[in-house]
Amino acid sequence: MAKVRLGIIFGGGSEEHPVSVKSAQEVAKHLDTGKYAPIWVGITKTGAWKLCDGPETGWEDGRTVVLSPDRSVPGLLVLDDGKYDTIGLDLVLPVLHGKLGEDGAIQGLLELSGIPYAGCDVQSSALCMDKSLAYVVAASAGIATPKFRTVRPGEDVDGLGYPVFVKPARSGSSFGVSKVTEEEELAAAIATAAQYDSKVLIEEAVAGSEVGCAILGSGADLFAGEVDRVALSHGFFRIHQEESPESGSENSTFIVPADIPVETRARVQETAKTIYRALGCGGLARVDMFLTDDGTVVLNEVNTLPGLTSYSRYPRMMAAAGVPLSELIDRIVAGTAR
């Protein structure tokens, strides 16, 4: 049986570029090359596309490559001295995080090129990337969300109750996020968030534990991984902000399965599925939530292309549910229908 020609795109121009490279390196370790013929494409921080042998050191020196815009030639065009070669692709697995990776941009490019791809589509990717819009849609489906407002840099803000979190409305991980406890801190926090997005979100601080749930599949056929809980020693959770995340965070640990009652874990999983469906997600996503003391599950955010590094939450939750990364890749690829 012919191997699947699997295009794996990683890197990118967002602040999450290094995380994406690490995710791709982990995928490379667990990819079954008996089933797949991987075709690696790394995107440099400046936006150059490079055909390479894999995501290890030196991939930036690969040959220049672009995605074919011609749907009759679904694949890559390798450019070389005024000439080009073509490489066909059966489907693409984007291993990109943050802007231009999980906001619908790469998905739209693949749609135009007629190449099937894994993960959420253009609409759900864009919707989940904008936290304020995700809150509006989730609330319409009966999901509890934080109280929030959006502002632009320089806009007057009053009438807030503190503490609040100030964050870029459309950015990944916790880049640009600040916790504000008094009005005097607000302007600086907005300026920090504005470094990552012109639209800034101010939301109430929800008192409760941070929990997450990995979801796999589409439509009615959804599989939920084990729920995890973020145990904080101090401050707030800042994913990917550590100097060496492989060795652990300085203020948080992940408990998988979450140390909460079984019936509460089940409720978190069902709420995550409801959020996933309401936002139109498909393929995979990690749904992050708050669990309050009275048992209410509140949406935090949805990551449509969650990290796949050795320390990432999504593969940990799936592994705890009996799905190791090699099988997870198979199931993600098998679920690609677009």
Steps between C-alpha positions, in 0.01 A plus 500: 500500500639841402616726779307817572692803373465707815605863488602621846524877532667652806675813624322817392530870569315521833647529848433127533752408229737314741211301647387396154849372416504296822155359419623396156806333652275295726276404208810387308594265786158332500401506134458154347711521184363163399166675440608851408745660262558824691574813303632762741448870438638748752393864499769736626427789734514733199248289308722306258381145422776238503484139383715303745576151625339566836467751783848452640774766510580644157156464345501872412763423231257286300385566144247776438151364453148640460152353507352451155198730452379279215245248626586269210853472645433445872835525669825692509707685246873474573675805357856476368680747271193606305364147469268299718421142594168378637440284806150362542335491840216278615431717801664747737551483875557857618721509809473875537396702805382857545440759229500376138498145635179450695303810402374370165780645284682179408165320484371752244814461291456122499131536410592717201761246394257210530718301741331310785630591845465384857335704771244777522376681190537869414189618683551313827871582506433872464216491751697320769803725449292807591417439865229767512311349205543150643342621825200644316434179307560274801267708716226465238536123542446530876866481603619715789766754398687775684358851490712694253542806281731582211697821462741660259826660616433854624130437558361615837404216732297545815255315718715191540502281806840361594684269466482455122713334236614707203601302192527519123164395358666306217825344612621161617630365831534773765711752313401854597274396789500697826302475821387843616395561859452879496425776252854640503629180337247494218663727240830312512320166469304619196822623340662160560207315341496743208850388405337176381159616374319826430191354668541463876276293725430589863323228692407429857724270700307178555554348842562130452733232373632495143408176325531382143369227275646365175236430234547290187259445211212674326123527523338242722811281503711669767759349732597683817837446659551506874436834670805673646532762773760775516634513856646844571742584778467875438414755231309384192562236237737612221539223248821508289645795694763295684869495417506119470142368498618142450622501860175643634338829588617712792145550631280221365466126461243295308294234674369240253241367560379805691460444873131580499196272553423256219161655434658845478759373249215361290321835513814683391540258207140545389527878530818492290316302232212749504744792459687316222179440305361850561813658356497266200826323584610184322804274505652604829506779757582557864224666700622695802250577776465616858331287764351713777446391858128449437575267208427743216710441187602829335664531157852642495615442141522244220829409331430359155861388437623413850864436573633149437834542679631257760358725773174609333165446665306357204713189439529443876122495537462267204776269625325482839187389313695222326587676173878543457631760256565253216138383513380856547669604175335207322158599632545866410604409145221243463245762600605740225204533266530847346 
